[in-house]
């Protein structure tokens, strides 16, 4: 009877864990649409056009009296949102770990971002300042929400499940992004047949991402549960304000191998983010491809990233997360090398390149997240994932800088794109040197059989 009771208890616990994991996946499903439809496709060109409508005769707008070229307003708004996120994330992460109540903070971040995104429906005429403000709020809120979402991973999945769970989360996000992007493109490209102006179609696409984000966030909020660890129970109250950021950095210095992984991730992820952001520039300026081709390539990346995330998750079961990530970095370098030789005016080869990016994109990011989850000391999940998220969002400036400088010096986007191979080579070398088993043990976590 005792053995049967234990088995039933274990089965119930596993069922509860699976239910919570399925709820967790849905936050990726909810918020990834913002990244795809809003940031990647529609908002940049539209907000730039709104800023140009408001510009003076010399092409400048004047937010707070500061002269800003209208074409740069979107980029500056994104940069400001990153600064806001970097300042806010450590404070929210520390508060989440101290209280053990991540779910109310996740709800606040998600619905702040969703409301700001939905408000983009009102970006008509010359309302560029409203657009910039909504972008800063939505982007910073997404960063904070993603940090809290990621910090649940060590709590909802035992070590042997994390690679698969993280990969499924990424797959859900890319699937939602592809699904909504298809609907958005049907509306946008056929706006005349729907009786809509081009501006109205774009504003509906922007707002729909916010409504989607808010609606599907209800699923993780119902299924995820807050829990306090013994480390949290014993933790002394930490100082409020920006002293918390310094306290987090000091604490991380006690785990140098975790920091070593973060450094490697910072570098190779900078390369990944730069490829994502600059591929369309390379396609349009160097290869002479049209907007419809570039949008189709974005959609192809979204679809194949689902399969890529799941496939690399399966490879990690056999070879371990670290070896699979290293293999994906080799693939990234090969893809960039092939991209250098792409012929101009040949969309078919550009789609082949996009296919390669899609297949390694989701998996390399998903496995990086799951591997980092093993390196976080118990009770400090949100605090450490705030540093991880800052590496993801707040430090990705070296790649665009190198890309820009290379183009400025050579006048060739081919040279600019091949220069990004350095990030994957250096990231590979740094990650290969991290003894992940010892790093996991030093963080106070059980070491999985295969990592």
QUITA-V300267 format. One record per residue. N is the residue number from 1. PHI is phi in degrees with one decimal (* if undefined). PSI is psi as a letter, one per 20 degrees, with the letter a starting at -180 (NA if undefined). OMEGA is omega in whole degrees, -180 to 180 (none if undefined). Layout:
# QUITA-V300267
n->N phi->PHI psi->PSI omega->OMEGA
n->N phi->PHI psi->PSI omega->OMEGA
This chain:
# QUITA-V300267
n->1 phi->* psi->g omega->-180
n->2 phi->-60.1 psi->g omega->179
n->3 phi->-64.1 psi->g omega->179
n->4 phi->-62.6 psi->h omega->180
n->5 phi->-63.1 psi->g omega->179
n->6 phi->-63.1 psi->g omega->-180
n->7 phi->-62.9 psi->g omega->179
n->8 phi->-62.5 psi->g omega->179
n->9 phi->-62.4 psi->g omega->179
n->10 phi->-65.9 psi->h omega->179
n->11 phi->-65.3 psi->g omega->179
n->12 phi->-64.2 psi->g omega->180
n->13 phi->-64.1 psi->g omega->178
n->14 phi->-64.4 psi->g omega->179
n->15 phi->-63.9 psi->g omega->178
n->16 phi->-63.2 psi->h omega->-180
n->17 phi->-66.3 psi->g omega->179
n->18 phi->-62.2 psi->g omega->180
n->19 phi->-63.4 psi->g omega->180
n->20 phi->-67.8 psi->h omega->178
n->21 phi->-63.0 psi->g omega->179
n->22 phi->-62.9 psi->h omega->175
n->23 phi->-64.3 psi->h omega->180
n->24 phi->-63.2 psi->g omega->179
n->25 phi->-55.1 psi->h omega->-172
n->26 phi->-71.7 psi->i omega->174
n->27 phi->-72.5 psi->h omega->173
n->28 phi->-61.3 psi->g omega->178
n->29 phi->-59.6 psi->h omega->-177
n->30 phi->-75.0 psi->g omega->-168
n->31 phi->-93.8 psi->i omega->-177
n->32 phi->-67.0 psi->h omega->178
n->33 phi->-61.6 psi->h omega->177
n->34 phi->-60.3 psi->g omega->-178
n->35 phi->-62.2 psi->g omega->-175
n->36 phi->-77.5 psi->f omega->-173
n->37 phi->-74.8 psi->g omega->-175
n->38 phi->-82.4 psi->f omega->-173
n->39 phi->-72.9 psi->g omega->-172
n->40 phi->-78.5 psi->h omega->-169
n->41 phi->-109.5 psi->g omega->-163
n->42 phi->-98.3 psi->g omega->-167
n->43 phi->-68.9 psi->g omega->-177
n->44 phi->-56.4 psi->g omega->179
n->45 phi->-62.6 psi->h omega->-176
n->46 phi->-71.6 psi->g omega->-180
n->47 phi->-64.2 psi->h omega->176
n->48 phi->-63.5 psi->g omega->179
n->49 phi->-65.7 psi->h omega->177
n->50 phi->-64.4 psi->g omega->178
n->51 phi->-63.5 psi->h omega->179
n->52 phi->-66.3 psi->h omega->176
n->53 phi->-62.4 psi->h omega->-177
n->54 phi->-92.4 psi->i omega->-173
n->55 phi->-73.4 psi->q omega->175
n->56 phi->-81.1 psi->a omega->-175
n->57 phi->-63.8 psi->h omega->-180
n->58 phi->-91.6 psi->j omega->178
n->59 phi->85.8 psi->j omega->-179
n->60 phi->-111.5 psi->q omega->165
n->61 phi->-106.6 psi->r omega->-172
n->62 phi->-133.8 psi->m omega->175
n->63 phi->-65.6 psi->p omega->-179
n->64 phi->54.6 psi->k omega->178
n->65 phi->80.0 psi->j omega->-178
n->66 phi->-94.0 psi->p omega->178
n->67 phi->-71.7 psi->p omega->-179
n->68 phi->-132.4 psi->p omega->176
n->69 phi->-62.6 psi->p omega->-174
n->70 phi->-56.4 psi->h omega->-179
n->71 phi->-68.9 psi->i omega->-179
n->72 phi->-99.9 psi->i omega->-172
n->73 phi->-62.5 psi->g omega->180
n->74 phi->-61.7 psi->g omega->-179
n->75 phi->-61.3 psi->g omega->179
n->76 phi->-66.2 psi->h omega->178
n->77 phi->-64.9 psi->g omega->177
n->78 phi->-62.0 psi->g omega->-180
n->79 phi->-62.1 psi->g omega->179
n->80 phi->-63.5 psi->h omega->179
n->81 phi->-63.8 psi->h omega->178
n->82 phi->-66.4 psi->g omega->178
n->83 phi->-61.7 psi->g omega->178
n->84 phi->-60.6 psi->g omega->-179
n->85 phi->-63.1 psi->g omega->-179
n->86 phi->-63.0 psi->h omega->179
n->87 phi->-75.1 psi->h omega->-173
n->88 phi->-86.4 psi->h omega->-172
n->89 phi->-57.7 psi->g omega->-180
n->90 phi->-62.4 psi->h omega->-180
n->91 phi->-69.2 psi->g omega->179
n->92 phi->-67.3 psi->g omega->179
n->93 phi->-60.8 psi->g omega->179
n->94 phi->-65.0 psi->g omega->178
n->95 phi->-63.2 psi->h omega->179
n->96 phi->-64.3 psi->g omega->-179
n->97 phi->-70.7 psi->h omega->180
n->98 phi->-65.7 psi->g omega->-174
n->99 phi->-88.0 psi->h omega->-173
n->100 phi->73.4 psi->j omega->-177
n->101 phi->-108.3 psi->n omega->-179
n->102 phi->-80.4 psi->h omega->-171
n->103 phi->-63.4 psi->g omega->177
n->104 phi->-62.0 psi->h omega->178
n->105 phi->-68.9 psi->h omega->176
n->106 phi->-62.6 psi->g omega->179
n->107 phi->-61.6 psi->g omega->-179
n->108 phi->-62.1 psi->g omega->-180
n->109 phi->-65.6 psi->g omega->-177
n->110 phi->-63.3 psi->g omega->-176
n->111 phi->-78.4 psi->h omega->170
n->112 phi->-64.8 psi->g omega->178
n->113 phi->-64.9 psi->g omega->-179
n->114 phi->-64.9 psi->g omega->180
n->115 phi->-65.8 psi->g omega->179
n->116 phi->-63.2 psi->g omega->-180
n->117 phi->-67.1 psi->g omega->177
n->118 phi->-61.8 psi->h omega->179
n->119 phi->-64.6 psi->i omega->179
n->120 phi->-66.0 psi->i omega->174
n->121 phi->-59.5 psi->h omega->-174
n->122 phi->-92.4 psi->j omega->-180
n->123 phi->-83.7 psi->m omega->177
n->124 phi->-112.2 psi->r omega->173
n->125 phi->58.7 psi->d omega->-177
n->126 phi->-115.4 psi->k omega->-174
n->127 phi->-82.8 psi->l omega->-178
n->128 phi->-69.3 psi->h omega->179
n->129 phi->-65.2 psi->g omega->175
n->130 phi->-61.1 psi->g omega->179
n->131 phi->-61.5 psi->g omega->178
n->132 phi->-63.0 psi->g omega->-180
n->133 phi->-64.0 psi->g omega->180
n->134 phi->-64.7 psi->h omega->178
n->135 phi->-63.9 psi->g omega->180
n->136 phi->-60.2 psi->g omega->-179
n->137 phi->-65.3 psi->g omega->-176
n->138 phi->-65.1 psi->g omega->-177
n->139 phi->-67.7 psi->g omega->179
n->140 phi->-65.1 psi->g omega->180
n->141 phi->-64.3 psi->h omega->178
n->142 phi->-63.8 psi->g omega->179
n->143 phi->-62.3 psi->g omega->180
n->144 phi->-64.9 psi->g omega->180
n->145 phi->-62.6 psi->g omega->180
n->146 phi->-65.4 psi->h omega->177
n->147 phi->-60.6 psi->g omega->180
n->148 phi->-66.6 psi->g omega->178
n->149 phi->-60.1 psi->g omega->179
n->150 phi->-61.0 psi->h omega->-175
n->151 phi->-69.4 psi->i omega->175
n->152 phi->-74.7 psi->h omega->-171
n->153 phi->-54.8 psi->g omega->180
n->154 phi->-64.3 psi->i omega->-176
n->155 phi->-91.9 psi->h omega->-175
n->156 phi->-102.7 psi->i omega->-178
n->157 phi->-137.2 psi->p omega->173
n->158 phi->-65.2 psi->r omega->-173
n->159 phi->-51.5 psi->h omega->-175
n->160 phi->-73.3 psi->i omega->-178
n->161 phi->-103.2 psi->i omega->-166
n->162 phi->-67.1 psi->h omega->179
n->163 phi->-60.1 psi->g omega->-179
n->164 phi->-67.5 psi->g omega->-179
n->165 phi->-65.9 psi->g omega->179
n->166 phi->-62.0 psi->g omega->-180
n->167 phi->-64.3 psi->h omega->179
n->168 phi->-65.5 psi->h omega->177
n->169 phi->-60.3 psi->g omega->177
n->170 phi->-61.1 psi->g omega->-180
n->171 phi->-62.1 psi->g omega->177
n->172 phi->-58.1 psi->g omega->-178
n->173 phi->-63.4 psi->g omega->180
n->174 phi->-68.2 psi->h omega->178
n->175 phi->-64.6 psi->g omega->178
n->176 phi->-64.4 psi->g omega->179
n->177 phi->-58.9 psi->g omega->180
n->178 phi->-66.9 psi->g omega->-178
n->179 phi->-60.9 psi->g omega->-177
n->180 phi->-71.1 psi->h omega->179
n->181 phi->-63.4 psi->h omega->176
n->182 phi->-60.2 psi->g omega->180
n->183 phi->-62.1 psi->g omega->179
n->184 phi->-62.0 psi->g omega->-178
n->185 phi->-68.5 psi->h omega->175
n->186 phi->-60.8 psi->g omega->180
n->187 phi->-65.7 psi->g omega->-175
n->188 phi->-67.3 psi->g omega->-176
n->189 phi->-75.4 psi->h omega->178
n->190 phi->-112.7 psi->k omega->-173
n->191 phi->-60.8 psi->h omega->179
n->192 phi->-62.0 psi->g omega->-179
n->193 phi->-68.9 psi->h omega->176
n->194 phi->-91.5 psi->j omega->-180
n->195 phi->73.8 psi->k omega->-177
n->196 phi->-117.6 psi->q omega->170
n->197 phi->-75.3 psi->r omega->178
n->198 phi->-61.0 psi->g omega->179
n->199 phi->-62.4 psi->g omega->-180
n->200 phi->-63.1 psi->h omega->179
n->201 phi->-62.6 psi->g omega->179
n->202 phi->-63.6 psi->g omega->-178
n->203 phi->-64.9 psi->h omega->176
n->204 phi->-66.4 psi->g omega->178
n->205 phi->-61.4 psi->g omega->179
n->206 phi->-63.6 psi->g omega->-178
n->207 phi->-65.0 psi->h omega->-179
n->208 phi->-62.4 psi->h omega->177
n->209 phi->-64.8 psi->h omega->178
n->210 phi->-67.2 psi->g omega->178
n->211 phi->-64.4 psi->g omega->177
n->212 phi->-61.2 psi->g omega->179
n->213 phi->-56.0 psi->g omega->-178
n->214 phi->-66.9 psi->g omega->-176
n->215 phi->-65.4 psi->g omega->-174
n->216 phi->-81.4 psi->i omega->173
n->217 phi->-66.0 psi->h omega->178
n->218 phi->-59.2 psi->h omega->-177
n->219 phi->-66.0 psi->g omega->178
n->220 phi->-63.5 psi->h omega->179
n->221 phi->-66.7 psi->h omega->176
n->222 phi->-81.0 psi->h omega->-170
n->223 phi->-100.3 psi->h omega->178
n->224 phi->-72.9 psi->q omega->178
n->225 phi->-129.6 psi->q omega->178
n->226 phi->-81.6 psi->q omega->179
n->227 phi->-150.1 psi->q omega->178
n->228 phi->-110.6 psi->p omega->177
n->229 phi->-90.7 psi->r omega->177
n->230 phi->-62.1 psi->h omega->178
n->231 phi->-64.6 psi->h omega->178
n->232 phi->-70.0 psi->h omega->180
n->233 phi->-61.9 psi->h omega->-176
n->234 phi->-89.2 psi->i omega->-172
n->235 phi->-72.5 psi->p omega->175
n->236 phi->-74.0 psi->q omega->177
n->237 phi->-59.8 psi->p omega->180
n->238 phi->-97.8 psi->r omega->-176
n->239 phi->-68.6 psi->p omega->176
n->240 phi->-75.7 psi->r omega->175
n->241 phi->76.1 psi->a omega->-172
n->242 phi->-75.8 psi->i omega->173
n->243 phi->-62.7 psi->h omega->179
n->244 phi->-65.1 psi->h omega->179
n->245 phi->-60.8 psi->g omega->178
n->246 phi->-64.3 psi->h omega->179
n->247 phi->-65.4 psi->h omega->178
n->248 phi->-63.2 psi->g omega->179
n->249 phi->-62.5 psi->g omega->179
n->250 phi->-61.8 psi->g omega->-180
n->251 phi->-66.0 psi->h omega->-180
n->252 phi->-66.6 psi->h omega->178
n->253 phi->-66.2 psi->i omega->177
n->254 phi->-77.1 psi->i omega->180
n->255 phi->-127.5 psi->m omega->-173
n->256 phi->-62.5 psi->h omega->180
n->257 phi->-72.5 psi->h omega->173
n->258 phi->-63.4 psi->g omega->177
n->259 phi->-63.0 psi->h omega->179
n->260 phi->-63.6 psi->g omega->176
n->261 phi->-64.0 psi->g omega->-180
n->262 phi->-59.8 psi->h omega->179
n->263 phi->-63.8 psi->g omega->178
n->264 phi->-61.3 psi->g omega->180
n->265 phi->-62.2 psi->g omega->180
n->266 phi->-54.7 psi->g omega->-175
n->267 phi->-74.2 psi->g omega->-176
n->268 phi->-72.2 psi->h omega->177
n->269 phi->-70.2 psi->h omega->174
n->270 phi->-59.8 psi->g omega->176
n->271 phi->-63.8 psi->g omega->179
n->272 phi->-60.5 psi->g omega->-178
n->273 phi->-62.4 psi->h omega->180
n->274 phi->-69.3 psi->g omega->176
n->275 phi->-59.9 psi->g omega->-179
n->276 phi->-60.8 psi->g omega->-174
n->277 phi->-76.4 psi->h omega->-174
n->278 phi->-103.5 psi->i omega->-178
n->279 phi->-61.9 psi->h omega->-180
n->280 phi->-69.2 psi->h omega->176
n->281 phi->-63.3 psi->g omega->178
n->282 phi->-60.7 psi->g omega->-179
n->283 phi->-65.5 psi->g omega->-177
n->284 phi->-79.7 psi->g omega->-172
n->285 phi->-83.4 psi->g omega->-176
n->286 phi->-92.2 psi->h omega->-175
n->287 phi->-98.6 psi->i omega->176
n->288 phi->67.6 psi->k omega->-178
n->289 phi->-92.4 psi->q omega->-178
n->290 phi->-81.1 psi->r omega->-178
n->291 phi->-62.6 psi->h omega->-179
n->292 phi->-64.0 psi->h omega->177
n->293 phi->-65.3 psi->g omega->-178
n->294 phi->-67.4 psi->g omega->179
n->295 phi->-65.5 psi->g omega->177
n->296 phi->-62.6 psi->h omega->178
n->297 phi->-66.5 psi->h omega->176
n->298 phi->-59.5 psi->g omega->179
n->299 phi->-64.6 psi->g omega->178
n->300 phi->-62.0 psi->g omega->178
n->301 phi->-60.1 psi->g omega->-179
n->302 phi->-60.1 psi->g omega->-177
n->303 phi->-66.4 psi->g omega->-177
n->304 phi->-71.8 psi->h omega->177
n->305 phi->-65.0 psi->h omega->176
n->306 phi->-62.6 psi->g omega->180
n->307 phi->-64.6 psi->h omega->-179
n->308 phi->-63.7 psi->g omega->180
n->309 phi->-61.7 psi->g omega->-179
n->310 phi->-69.5 psi->h omega->-179
n->311 phi->-66.8 psi->g omega->179
n->312 phi->-68.4 psi->h omega->174
n->313 phi->-62.0 psi->h omega->177
n->314 phi->-69.7 psi->h omega->178
n->315 phi->-61.3 psi->h omega->-179
n->316 phi->-65.1 psi->h omega->177
n->317 phi->-63.9 psi->h omega->-178
n->318 phi->-90.4 psi->g omega->-172
n->319 phi->-105.9 psi->i omega->-177
n->320 phi->91.8 psi->q omega->-176
n->321 phi->-64.4 psi->g omega->-176
n->322 phi->-61.6 psi->g omega->-178
n->323 phi->-64.3 psi->h omega->180
n->324 phi->-68.8 psi->g omega->176
n->325 phi->-62.3 psi->g omega->179
n->326 phi->-58.0 psi->g omega->177
n->327 phi->-62.7 psi->h omega->180
n->328 phi->-67.4 psi->h omega->178
n->329 phi->-67.5 psi->h omega->174
n->330 phi->-61.9 psi->g omega->180
n->331 phi->-62.5 psi->g omega->177
n->332 phi->-59.1 psi->g omega->-179
n->333 phi->-62.6 psi->g omega->179
n->334 phi->-64.4 psi->g omega->180
n->335 phi->-61.6 psi->g omega->179
n->336 phi->-65.5 psi->h omega->177
n->337 phi->-60.8 psi->g omega->178
n->338 phi->-66.1 psi->h omega->180
n->339 phi->-61.0 psi->h omega->179
n->340 phi->-60.8 psi->h omega->-175
n->341 phi->-97.2 psi->j omega->-179
n->342 phi->-61.2 psi->p omega->177
n->343 phi->-74.4 psi->q omega->177
n->344 phi->-69.5 psi->q omega->176
n->345 phi->67.3 psi->k omega->-179
n->346 phi->-124.6 psi->n omega->-176
n->347 phi->-60.6 psi->h omega->-180
n->348 phi->-59.6 psi->g omega->179
n->349 phi->-69.0 psi->h omega->177
n->350 phi->-66.2 psi->h omega->177
n->351 phi->-67.4 psi->h omega->175
n->352 phi->-62.6 psi->g omega->177
n->353 phi->-61.3 psi->g omega->179
n->354 phi->-61.3 psi->h omega->178
n->355 phi->-62.7 psi->g omega->178
n->356 phi->-62.2 psi->g omega->179
n->357 phi->-61.3 psi->g omega->-179
n->358 phi->-60.1 psi->g omega->-176
n->359 phi->-68.5 psi->h omega->-179
n->360 phi->-100.7 psi->i omega->-174
n->361 phi->-61.6 psi->g omega->-175
n->362 phi->-62.9 psi->g omega->-176
n->363 phi->-67.4 psi->g omega->-179
n->364 phi->-64.7 psi->h omega->179
n->365 phi->-75.0 psi->g omega->-179
n->366 phi->-63.9 psi->g omega->-178
n->367 phi->-72.0 psi->h omega->175
n->368 phi->-62.8 psi->g omega->179
n->369 phi->-63.8 psi->g omega->-178
n->370 phi->-68.6 psi->h omega->178
n->371 phi->-65.1 psi->g omega->179
n->372 phi->-62.5 psi->h omega->-178
n->373 phi->-60.0 psi->h omega->177
n->374 phi->-74.7 psi->i omega->-173
n->375 phi->-97.0 psi->j omega->-177
n->376 phi->-94.9 psi->p omega->176
n->377 phi->-60.7 psi->p omega->-180
n->378 phi->-56.4 psi->p omega->180
n->379 phi->87.4 psi->i omega->-180
n->380 phi->-122.2 psi->k omega->-172
n->381 phi->-60.5 psi->g omega->-177
n->382 phi->-65.9 psi->h omega->-179
n->383 phi->-61.3 psi->g omega->-179
n->384 phi->-74.1 psi->h omega->178
n->385 phi->-70.3 psi->i omega->172
n->386 phi->-66.5 psi->h omega->176
n->387 phi->-66.4 psi->h omega->178
n->388 phi->-62.6 psi->g omega->-179
n->389 phi->-67.9 psi->h omega->176
n->390 phi->-65.4 psi->h omega->175
n->391 phi->-62.6 psi->h omega->-178
n->392 phi->-72.4 psi->g omega->-170
n->393 phi->-107.5 psi->h omega->-171
n->394 phi->-91.4 psi->i omega->-175
n->395 phi->-112.3 psi->j omega->-175
n->396 phi->-85.8 psi->m omega->179
n->397 phi->-121.6 psi->h omega->-179
n->398 phi->-65.2 psi->g omega->-179
n->399 phi->-61.9 psi->g omega->177
n->400 phi->-58.5 psi->h omega->179
n->401 phi->-63.9 psi->g omega->179
n->402 phi->-63.3 psi->g omega->178
n->403 phi->-58.3 psi->g omega->-178
n->404 phi->-66.0 psi->g omega->-179
n->405 phi->-65.3 psi->g omega->180
n->406 phi->-61.4 psi->g omega->178
n->407 phi->-65.5 psi->h omega->-179
n->408 phi->-62.8 psi->h omega->-177
n->409 phi->-79.3 psi->h omega->-174
n->410 phi->-108.5 psi->h omega->-175
n->411 phi->70.5 psi->j omega->-177
n->412 phi->-125.6 psi->p omega->174
n->413 phi->-70.4 psi->h omega->177
n->414 phi->-66.3 psi->g omega->177
n->415 phi->-63.6 psi->h omega->-179
n->416 phi->-64.7 psi->g omega->-177
n->417 phi->-71.4 psi->h omega->-179
n->418 phi->-73.7 psi->h omega->179
n->419 phi->-63.9 psi->h omega->-178
n->420 phi->-71.4 psi->i omega->176
n->421 phi->-56.9 psi->h omega->-178
n->422 phi->-57.7 psi->h omega->-178
n->423 phi->-66.1 psi->h omega->-179
n->424 phi->-78.0 psi->h omega->177
n->425 phi->-67.7 psi->g omega->-179
n->426 phi->-67.0 psi->g omega->178
n->427 phi->-60.4 psi->g omega->177
n->428 phi->-59.9 psi->g omega->-177
n->429 phi->-62.9 psi->g omega->-179
n->430 phi->-70.4 psi->g omega->180
n->431 phi->-66.6 psi->h omega->-179
n->432 phi->-60.8 psi->h omega->-177
n->433 phi->-84.8 psi->i omega->-177
n->434 phi->-82.4 psi->o omega->176
n->435 phi->-79.0 psi->n omega->-168
n->436 phi->-66.2 psi->h omega->179
n->437 phi->-63.7 psi->g omega->178
n->438 phi->-68.7 psi->h omega->179
n->439 phi->-63.3 psi->g omega->179
n->440 phi->-64.9 psi->g omega->179
n->441 phi->-63.2 psi->g omega->-180
n->442 phi->-65.1 psi->h omega->178
n->443 phi->-78.8 psi->i omega->179
n->444 phi->88.8 psi->k omega->-178
n->445 phi->-113.6 psi->q omega->175
n->446 phi->-66.3 psi->q omega->-178
n->447 phi->-89.1 psi->p omega->180
n->448 phi->-65.5 psi->q omega->179
n->449 phi->-62.8 psi->h omega->179
n->450 phi->-128.9 psi->p omega->-179
n->451 phi->-144.0 psi->NA omega->none
